Amino acid sequence: MQGQEETVDTGRGPAGVTVTMPGGATGAGKVASPIALLVLGHGAGGSVDAPDLVAVRDAAVAAGVAVALVTQPYRVAGRRAPAPAAHLDEAWRAVVDVLVERLPGLPLIVGGRSSGARVACRTAAAVSAAGIVALAFPLHPPGKPARSRAEELITGLPTLVVNGSSDPFGVPDAAPGVEIVVLQGERHDLRKAPDTVGRAVVTWLRARGWAGGGDRA
C-alpha cells in the first residue's frame, strides 16, 4: 500500500515524502479520485514508520484519502536531535505547499505524532488546512505539567487529539473545536493497539466528509 519515497527541497534541506493514493475503480473504469489529502509528520526522534502513523495511513487510504508521510530534513540527514521549531515549521510548510500544488482542490488535513503534531498545529493556518489530527500530543515535558503547550491546539480549526491514558507527556483537555480520544493503557508511543488509532482518525474524518464510508483499497 505504501507509495514511493521521494525528496522535496525545502529551505532547510531535503525532506522525505511518501504519498500513498487510494485504490479502487469507478464505474467508468477509472481510478477513483481521493476525497481529501492527509499530511502527517513524525515524532522528534522517530520516523514515519511509527505504528500509529502507519495504521492511520492504511485506514485513511482504505477510506479514499490520499496520505503523505513527511520526514523532516534533520532526520533525512541522519540526525536524531530535532531542529529548532522555526526550522521544522519552515520545512513542513514547503512540503505541504508542494503537495497541495500536486493535488489541488482537496480538503487538506495536517497532523502527525508528538513533535509532528505540534508542527502541524503551529502551521495549520499558514497552509490553509481544513483540520488537524494530533497523535500523542505532548501536552508538557514529562514531570513538568506547568509547562503546558495546550495553547498550540487552539487554532480555530476542527482538531482530533488521540492520546494514551498513561502518556507521561500528559493528556490535553477538550476545548472548543478540539475533540479528545483517550486510549486506556496506552503510553506515548500508541503501539499497543495502533489499529484503534487508525479507526478513531477515520471515524473523525468521515464525520466531516473527509473520508469515504467503506474500504476502497
Secondary structure, DSSP 4 states (H G I P E B T S, - for coil): ----EEEEEETTEEEEEEEE----B-TTSPBPPPSEEEEEE--SS--TT-HHHHHHHHHHHHTTEEEEEEE-HHHHTT--SPPPHHHHHHHHHHHHHHHHHHSTTS-EEEEEETHHHHHHHHHTTTTT-SEEEEES---SSTT-TTS--GGGG-SSS-EEEEEETT-TT--PPPBTTEEEEEETT--TT--SSHHHHHHHHHHHHHHTTSS-SS---
